[in-house]
Amino acid sequence: MGCSLPSEGITGHLSRPGDIVIGGTFMVHLERVYSDLSFTYKPPELQCQMFALQYYQSMRALIFAVEEINANPKLLPNITLGFQVIDSCNNLRPTAQGTLSMLSGGKEVIPNFHCRKEATLAGIIGDTGSTRSILMAHILGLYRYPQISYFATNPKLSDRNLFPSFFRTIPSDEYQMRGLAQLVRYFDWSWVGLLANDNDYGQYGLQMVKQEIMNGGACVAFTENILTARSNRNAPHLVRVIKESTAKVVVVITTDSDFLIVAEELLRQNVTDNIWVASEAWSTTDLLSSQRFKPILLGTIGFAIHRGQMPKFSRYLSSLRPTDYLYDWLMRELWELVFSCKWSSHENVTVDKACTGNEKLESILTEEDYRVSLNVYTAMYAIAWALQSLHNCTTGYGPFYGGGCANITSFHPWQLLHYIKNVNFKTEDGSPIFFDAKGNPPAVYDIVNWRQSRQGTLEQVTIGRYDLSAPNGKILNVDSADVIWINDAAECQPCSWDTWPNPQHTRCLPRPTEFLSYEEPLGYSLVVIAILSSLIPLVILGVFIRYNKTPIVRANNYSLSCLLLLSLFLCFLCSLGFIGYPQPEKCLLRQVAFGMVFALCISCVLAKTITVVIAFNATKPGSRLRKWTGVKVSYCLILFCVFIQLFLCIMWLIFSPPFHELDTDTKPEVIVVCCNEGSPTAFWCMLGYLGLLASISFIVAFLARRLPDSFNEAKLITFTMLAFLSVWVSFIPAYLSARGMYTVAMEVFAILSSSWAVVGCIFVPKCYIILFKPNRNSRELLMGKGRNQK
């Protein structure tokens, strides 16, 4: 008895001979007839149904590329390419059978034997799905036959240890799922559902997109699997979960044929208020583009294979006639489906509408259907250019042992693999094609939006692009103003000024208000700091009153120091006017109060500085400055400086006073409750005047910094004004760049910091000597004597 295995016929087998043969697997039929496998009788052969025009076009793209290459005298001259393609019928069994059949060289499956002597199998282009491609890659990898898939996106296929001979002309899901999560984040969707196939494509994609969405700060409402082994795909359960969930955005990682069954159930249960985010496997399908799916799928947004131009292929498809391709029995099935006709049988049975073969295909073709076809076309050319490189090899300079080359008529598959790894060419539209170390092409996707066409059907319009080779910040590029959502209608009304649309744009939500409140951590932290800080000047004032007879207090103008400490107390307290709900009265007075108390504070510092200079020069014999050393001059100077600020503030309040405002422009999603300063010019004039006083004080003190130690007040004031000016110079860019409540917080921080600069630089050194170094608080030391005392 001979050795044998049970065999079945290969479904959907098309072939043409050639010097070198290219294999291909295509899912021309999307469904299969489900049979009861009870094994009480011989299992029936696989029966395929639901012809898919889009994937038939993809199969035709391989045949078109083979014909185009054979007609090109510059590419593989004197070499004729042939092909052998099968219909995998969305099933693993015909995929495995077809792969083994192509390896065996004929229609029979003979494992480990190649029986075709007249032609070499260069490689196989396929398959459509990831699960079937993984099966093929395991088989082809054993023999190192090149495999280039045009639609398998599972990241697992990038593992070179498991799949050493696998390549693809579509990017890995590793990039797509990251992009889908970025799309969710781009539209600020924070509550989404996930739906995915229970196969390799769906499960790997599901885990990746779920993790990326959660990393982006969004939450996943539900995760459900489409059970591909069931004829109904578990659709009733899935639709029930979607209806009961509050999440209205659903990311769907599946194929068009599987989601078709779910969509039918969505229609049956009238689920029409969801936004669907589509993976590339169904985002541009024609199966779901009919008018009846418009209530549920209008507004769908998703990732799609990057579309290139194929004008020659379009003309090629339009010219197809069944009489010109008698070997293609699938074309006869296409004709019956597209033109609703029947081919007359040999018995001349009468039919309602007979197919003539002269019908025109261009009426049903759109370039949107060429996305997958372009990937097949590119894969075919990748093999062709690899064969050309192999053919052009010069002996002695080749890549193999001893500089050897391979023979184009009898090469080993692993030899062609070397050239495919290094292939680099450009498509007709100039896009570069190459494979990275994991067999992946450049990652570029189109972002499409489903809209109603003029014919009433659904069409996919490109509204953006996801290109990982673009600079940072431009990888995801979406024209959000061009997106059409399912709730868009003639009666759609814009939200009122105090509301904001929810992410689904189905209803308006109240806008939250934002201001620097006492309940905010930032708000109550600043309040505590301001109150505690205001006590410090009072404590220092108490120290000065207690030790008012000591030389260091008397030498530093006791009355001016007390007035300065009181003004500092008010400076710390005025910051409280910026915290809390901005009442109209508070808005009117808070900036004026700030300007006046700081004008008083800096005027006191200026008066102290000038008093130091006058006192030093008055000690010189014959000086006329003695009459200017009294306190009256200091108080007159303070009154004059404060009066100028008062005049500015009064003009501000009369002509353009600050007012309470509800700002809806700074942060569109919230209402910023704030105080509008009325006149920005008046505000900056008030602030600029304080800067002028501080600058004068700094200049005078700096020029007097080398006075004898008995008049060391000038040094302290120099450091004080330097710190004061640094704070407010830093405040200006921070204030202009801040938004919302942080604008107010920046001003409060500047008030507290500059007030602390005055307290710390002028009074802390004096208090240190008074309280902790009383031996230095002596007249002799201040007069320059006893400097060596400790």
Phi, psi and omega in degrees: 000130182285166177274132181203160174235147176297140184230158176229160176291149179275126182281147172059043185270123175232141182206159173214134184288163178186172178293323176232134184253136175250126178271160178203142175236135184220143180269070183293324174254138187265344185229167176224156178281122181280127182244155177278107182270071179274345181059030169268354175209168182299127179302139181287157175292155183295132177245124183259152178210175181065079180294134182248112181300319184300317182280334172294320175301322179295319177297321179294333178296325177293314181296319178299316180296320179298315180295321180293319180293319179296332180273355183266112182289344182269347182241117182053056179296145179064015177235129180255127177269140172243177180214158174216112184238151178228158174265112182282347171057032178054038186214146183288325186296308178293334177295312179294317180298315181294321180296313179295326179294316179294322176295327181283342175093008180199200181277339180273147178266113180231090184304139177070009178230139174244112189260359179270116184267333188276347184214154179256134174277115183281319182175180182233136176258115181154173005251189180287315185261157181292317183298316179290324178294324177296318177299313179297319184295326176296319181287310184292329179295331178299322184257002180061035174278132179296139176228126178238112178270147180253358184209359180274121189243003184298129180299335180301332182288352176277354181284108184289337177290324180272324187229074187290342184244019183263136174224168177206153177255013173237139183296158178291151176299342177306323180275319183296315183293324174297321179291321177299319177295322177294327177294319176299316180292326181298321181268009177058037174277121185249357184218098189232156173253157181234134179229131184209153174296156180270015178259188183301315181301311183289317186287319176295317179296321181299311182296321181292313183290327177297315180295319180292322179295316180292323176297331179279359177098358178272167181242148180259119183284319179205157176227117183229151181252139171273115186277100187289342180282347180263144181294329179266003178057020183062028186298319180302319179293317182298316181293324178296318178297317181295320180293321184280343182280148175277350178283125181255359175251124183234122175270124186241117180249093186201184176257165183296321182292325179285319180288338177303317181292322176294320180295323176299319179290324176299320177295317182298322181265006175058050176265105191232010187241032180249152171258122183259131176253114192260139169282166187294343183290343177222005187289340181234025184288151173265351179294328185253014186266001181291160187297332184290340178272359183301320181299334183254333187250354175299132181094356178304141177230143183190178179270143180224155174301138180300130184265128173248173181270136178225065184296322180295321180293324178298316178293325179297313180296321181295334183269358183296136174223136181302330181288341180273344183228072184294336180287343185266089179288340178293332180294327178293323176293321177301316182300316180295322181289313187286318187257009177050050180229174178229142175282136180293137181281170180294336180276005179059040177288135182288135177238161182298315180221116184271142175280135180258335185089355179259004179296154183261128180277339187298339181291342182247001184262137173228150181292345176297334181280355187269004182298309178291322180300321179296323177295321177294314179302316179295319179298320179296319180289331176297318177292320181297316180291327175295319177296323178296318178295320177297319182291328184276000183299138178256125181301135185097339179237014182283172183275352185264181188307129178071020182075022184283165179235165177262153178272127185296339181265348182208050181274161175272152182299326180292335177290320177293328178304321180303317184284326178293323178300330185253013182291143180204111180210177180239144176284177182297331180270008175091004180284132180286141178236122175202170179241136177279187185297340180260008178083014182261148177273176173302137185271103177224130178232151166266150173250123187244154178232132183275124181228171177274129178276176179295333179277357180092354178274179178265138175230153182256119183251131179286122181237010180180185184208146175237108187230110183288347177273355179284160178298157177303138182093345180237011180295314176257116183234109184234133172271084187297332180291343183264000183280135174256123180259162183293339179270000177291128180204173182296327182271008179296131182244142177290152178290153178291170186298332183261014177230167184217138182293146175288167184304331180276354182057037179255341177203164182259134180250145178299138177281131174290151178266152181226128171202168182280089186269164178291338182278340178291142176306319178295319182294308183287337174294317179292325178297312180299316180296318182295317182293314179296322180294324181294339179284335183297312178300326179292320177296315179296322177299320177297320178297317180295320178294319181295324184247036185291346179270351184283153185301320186292329178286314182293326183287343184251033174059080186307313185293318178294322178298319179295318179295321178296320179294321177295319179294324176294323175302317179289327178298314178297319183289329183294339178295335180294337179292346181265354183253143182101178182296129183286084175294154180304319180295321179295318179299322184293326192251342191292318179289325177295316179298317178300313181297321183288314183290327177286327174297319177297317181298309183290328176296321177297318178296317178298318179296319178298321181295312181294324178298320178299315182295316181295317182298321180294314182287336180289341181282349179287143181300134177077010182290139179270003183274359183298325182288349180260010183271358180282171183286341183297320179298318180296315181293325177296318178297317179298314181297321180295314181294318180292325181297319179299317177295321178298319179298315178300317182292321179295316177299321178299311183292332182282312190265328181206072186286154173298155181211160178290138184215145172253105186268117179252004184259324184299312176232101188303330185275352179226164174257117179271111177276118187212177174253119173280128186288358178078278178249108176301328179297315180296320179299313182288332174294317178299315180291322179294326178295321176297321177295324178296313179300317180295321180295317178298316179300317180296316182296314181297315181294323180295319179292334182260013187291339183264018174294158180305159184303334181293345177237051184283005178301326182298323178296317180295319181293326177301311178295324180299308183290329176296315178294319181299311181293324179299319180298313186281333173293320176292330182295324188300305179294325179294320180294319182288332182268342181287158180227147175066221184293342181287339173297315179293318181299323179296321180291320177299316179298320180293321179298312182294319182294314181293326177294319177294329177298319179291314180298313186292321186277328184266315192259329182299316178300322180293316180296325178299316179292316182299315188270325189244343178230061184298335179293339178271351179272068183225156181294322182298318180293319180293331180275005176094004179261156175066036183291343180274000180287146178260000000 
